[in-house]
């Protein structure tokens, strides 16, 4: 497993991304041990919750399921997919950069970060999304949840009827 020192956010990361990363680092139960869901207390970070996803990791076969979807994510996507498998919601999910990020975080226990454009809807314009991927492991080592923050920026095109 990668050490925490081997990951750092870019200087340009959004303040909310930095705040979640700092919080995640603060809840580590011991050196070299990942925090689990039991260490994550939503009461500690209420201002960040609307932009957070929690994704359950299934190992055999490897699949990912939405455990929790924040209200800003639901608002942006126009649907609440809590409880659904990502490969059922997103066609060709296993061929996407998102899948690679989820898989890498789950396999290595190392956080991930990316900033890229998102095609939100065929009737809307391109929007930029900044994402942070953080591993949670109930046993301290085997990732069973990927905690994700997504922040959207830019102005989507107006919806056409």
DRENDRENZA-734603 format. One line per 3 residues: for each residue x, y, z of N, C-alpha, C. Coordinates in pm, whole numbers, plus 50000, padded with zeros to 5 digits. Example, Ala and Ser with C-alpha at 12.3 -4.5 7.8 and 13.67 -1.06 7.14 Angstrom:
BEGIN
51319/49431/50780/51230/49550/50780/51320/49670/50780; 51285/49775/50708/51367/49894/50714/51290/50003/50787
***
This chain:
BEGIN
50084/49882/50000/50000/50000/50000/50089/50124/50000; 50047/50224/49923/50124/50348/49915/50117/50422/50049; 50220/50497/50078/50220/50576/50200/50148/50707/50174
50098/50767/50280/50028/50895/50266/50119/51003/50211; 50246/50995/50245/50341/51095/50199/50360/51090/50047; 50321/50979/49982/50341/50967/49838/50229/51033/49758
50132/51092/49825/50023/51161/49756/50012/51304/49807; 50000/51396/49715/49972/51534/49755/49883/51598/49650; 49800/51687/49695/49710/51760/49606/49786/51871/49535
49742/51907/49415/49804/52024/49351/49770/52151/49427; 49859/52248/49418/49836/52378/49485/49703/52440/49442; 49664/52414/49316/49543/52475/49260/49414/52405/49301
49423/52298/49381/49302/52225/49422/49205/52319/49495; 49078/52297/49473/48974/52379/49536/48980/52368/49688; 48943/52474/49758/48944/52470/49905/48863/52355/49964
48748/52321/49906/48668/52210/49959/48738/52076/49939; 48807/52061/49827/48885/51939/49803/48994/51929/49909; 49064/52039/49933/49170/52040/50035/49112/52011/50173
48995/52067/50202/48933/52046/50334/48898/51898/50355; 48843/51832/50252/48810/51690/50267/48937/51607/50282; 49039/51638/50205/49166/51566/50216/49225/51583/50357
49224/51705/50407/49275/51731/50543/49195/51653/50647; 49063/51652/50631/48978/51579/50725/49011/51429/50720; 49021/51374/50599/49052/51233/50583/49186/51199/50650
49284/51284/50632/49413/51260/50698/49399/51265/50850; 49314/51352/50900/49298/51368/51045/49228/51250/51112; 49155/51169/51037/49080/51058/51098/49152/50924/51089
49275/50922/51041/49352/50798/51037/49373/50748/51180; 49338/50623/51208/49350/50573/51345/49495/50550/51390; 49585/50525/51295/49727/50502/51329/49809/50517/51202
49938/50533/51220/50028/50544/51104/50021/50415/51022; 50010/50431/50890/50006/50316/50801/49874/50242/50797; 49773/50296/50864/49641/50233/50868/49540/50329/50809
49458/50278/50716/49354/50362/50655/49236/50378/50750; 49170/50492/50743/49047/50507/50822/48935/50423/50760; 48839/50386/50842/48722/50314/50794/48600/50404/50801
48488/50353/50758/48364/50430/50761/48332/50474/50904; 48366/50392/51001/48337/50426/51141/48414/50550/51188; 48524/50583/51122/48603/50701/51159/48550/50828/51093
48472/50811/50988/48418/50923/50911/48287/50967/50973; 48283/51088/51029/48162/51139/51094/48110/51258/51015; 47997/51244/50947/47942/51353/50867/47920/51482/50947
47900/51471/51075/47878/51590/51160/48002/51680/51158; 48119/51621/51133/48243/51699/51132/48258/51788/51009; 48190/51753/50899/48211/51825/50772/48079/51852/50698
47980/51908/50764/47849/51925/50700/47853/52007/50571; 47944/52104/50563/47951/52190/50445/48006/52116/50323; 48067/52001/50342/48124/51923/50232/48031/51813/50181
47936/51773/50263/47851/51657/50232/47775/51667/50099; 47724/51783/50058/47649/51786/49932/47729/51743/49809; 47860/51748/49816/47945/51715/49700/48016/51580/49714
47971/51499/49808/48038/51371/49837/47956/51253/49786; 48030/51155/49734/47976/51023/49700/48048/50922/49790; 47982/50814/49823/48050/50699/49883/48019/50582/49792
48124/50511/49754/48109/50399/49661/48158/50272/49728; 48069/50174/49742/48106/50043/49798/48189/49966/49698; 48289/49896/49749/48377/49814/49666/48342/49667/49689
48305/49599/49582/48287/49454/49586/48409/49392/49520; 48463/49288/49578/48590/49233/49531/48576/49121/49426; 48483/49029/49442/48477/48915/49349/48332/48889/49309
48292/48928/49190/48373/49002/49093/48384/49148/49135; 48485/49217/49082/48505/49358/49117/48391/49440/49057; 48319/49508/49146/48211/49599/49106/48205/49711/49209
48141/49818/49169/48126/49935/49256/47978/49974/49261; 47932/50009/49383/47792/50046/49402/47784/50179/49477; 47692/50263/49434/47670/50390/49503/47609/50363/49640
47680/50397/49745/47630/50385/49882/47555/50512/49921; 47611/50625/49880/47555/50756/49915/47589/50852/49801; 47493/50939/49769/47515/51040/49665/47470/51174/49721
47562/51270/49729/47533/51402/49785/47431/51480/49703; 47366/51574/49768/47258/51650/49705/47305/51735/49587; 47427/51786/49589/47478/51864/49475/47502/51772/49354
47541/51649/49381/47561/51552/49273/47426/51517/49211; 47328/51490/49297/47193/51458/49249/47137/51576/49168; 47156/51695/49218/47108/51815/49148/47173/51828/49010
47303/51807/49003/47375/51821/48877/47335/51712/48777; 47330/51587/48823/47302/51475/48733/47153/51457/48705; 47069/51513/48793/46926/51501/48773/46867/51368/48816
46944/51291/48894/46893/51163/48944/46969/51118/49067; 46899/51041/49150/46962/50983/49269/46984/50836/49241; 47109/50795/49234/47143/50657/49199/47189/50577/49321
47160/50625/49440/47198/50555/49563/47150/50410/49556; 47241/50317/49588/47208/50175/49590/47228/50104/49457; 47254/50176/49352/47270/50114/49219/47417/50087/49189
47441/49989/49104/47575/49955/49058/47617/50055/48952; 47743/50100/48957/47791/50197/48859/47787/50142/48717; 47816/50013/48700/47815/49955/48566/47675/49942/48509
47573/49950/48592/47434/49951/48544/47389/50093/48509; 47443/50191/48579/47405/50331/48557/47479/50389/48436; 47607/50354/48422/47691/50411/48317/47735/50304/48217
47684/50309/48094/47728/50213/47993/47880/50224/47972; 47945/50112/47952/48089/50106/47930/48170/50165/48045; 48116/50161/48165/48183/50214/48284/48326/50162/48297
48348/50033/48271/48481/49975/48289/48584/50031/48190; 48541/50104/48090/48633/50164/47993/48661/50311/48024; 48607/50362/48134/48618/50505/48165/48734/50536/48258
48772/50663/48258/48875/50709/48352/48824/50699/48496; 48694/50720/48515/48636/50708/48650/48657/50567/48705; 48631/50466/48622/48652/50328/48666/48798/50306/48706
48890/50356/48624/49032/50341/48655/49067/50405/48788; 49011/50522/48815/49038/50590/48942/48980/50511/49059; 48857/50462/49046/48794/50384/49153/48874/50256/49178
48909/50187/49069/48985/50062/49080/49120/50085/49146; 49192/50188/49100/49326/50214/49156/49319/50249/49304; 49223/50331/49341/49207/50369/49482/49174/50244/49566
49084/50160/49515/49044/50040/49588/49157/49938/49599; 49236/49925/49494/49343/49825/49494/49467/49869/49571; 49501/49997/49562/49627/50044/49622/49610/50109/49759
49488/50154/49790/49467/50228/49914/49525/50368/49906; 49552/50415/49786/49612/50547/49764/49507/50643/49712; 49503/50765/49763/49410/50865/49711/49438/50896/49564
49341/50957/49500/49357/51001/49362/49292/51137/49344; 49334/51207/49241/49282/51340/49211/49280/51357/49059; 49177/51421/49009/49175/51458/48868/49081/51575/48846
49113/51650/48742/49030/51763/48702/49014/51750/48551; 48890/51746/48505/48866/51727/48363/48727/51776/48326; 48704/51785/48199/48572/51824/48151/48474/51710/48166
48347/51745/48172/48240/51647/48184/48132/51687/48085; 48091/51593/48005/47975/51620/47920/47854/51581/48003; 47784/51681/48054/47680/51658/48153/47551/51602/48096
47519/51641/47976/47391/51605/47918/47397/51653/47773; 47342/51580/47679/47349/51623/47539/47291/51763/47515; 47202/51809/47600/47142/51942/47581/47210/52049/47666
47319/52014/47731/47392/52111/47814/47536/52116/47768; 47603/52222/47804/47742/52239/47762/47840/52161/47847; 47967/52180/47815/48072/52115/47894/48092/52187/48026
48117/52108/48126/48139/52157/48261/48268/52093/48311; 48343/52167/48388/48466/52114/48448/48430/52045/48580; 48494/51933/48606/48474/51862/48733/48610/51837/48798
48619/51867/48925/48738/51841/49004/48700/51732/49104; 48783/51627/49111/48747/51511/49192/48862/51466/49281; 48824/51421/49400/48919/51363/49494/48865/51225/49532
48952/51124/49528/48917/50986/49560/48996/50945/49684; 48925/50903/49788/48990/50867/49914/48948/50727/49959; 49043/50642/49996/49010/50507/50038/48966/50501/50185
48866/50419/50211/48826/50385/50347/48833/50233/50359; 48885/50185/50470/48902/50041/50489/48862/50003/50631; 48759/49924/50643/48710/49886/50776/48817/49815/50856
48900/49733/50790/49006/49661/50862/49138/49739/50864; 49136/49861/50808/49254/49945/50806/49345/49923/50685; 49317/49817/50606/49406/49784/50494/49333/49753/50363
49223/49681/50368/49150/49641/50247/49038/49742/50222; 49051/49818/50116/48955/49925/50087/48819/49864/50055; 48717/49908/50129/48581/49862/50102/48488/49977/50063
48536/50101/50073/48460/50219/50030/48557/50318/49968; 48516/50375/49854/48590/50486/49797/48505/50610/49823; 48562/50703/49897/48497/50830/49929/48539/50929/49821
48443/50987/49751/48471/51075/49638/48405/51210/49660; 48479/51316/49629/48419/51449/49623/48427/51495/49479; 48317/51547/49428/48315/51605/49293/48262/51746/49304
48339/51840/49251/48298/51980/49244/48286/52017/49097; 48172/52073/49060/48147/52114/48922/48169/52264/48911; 48225/52307/48798/48241/52450/48774/48217/52477/48626
48199/52603/48594/48168/52640/48457/48019/52660/48442; 47982/52709/48330/47841/52737/48305/47787/52642/48200; 47700/52551/48240/47640/52464/48139/47551/52547/48047
47539/52503/47923/47449/52571/47829/47307/52559/47881; 47223/52657/47848/47083/52646/47891/47019/52522/47828; 46927/52464/47901/46855/52348/47848/46762/52394/47737
46759/52315/47630/46666/52342/47520/46548/52251/47534; 46434/52301/47497/46313/52217/47504/46300/52134/47380
***
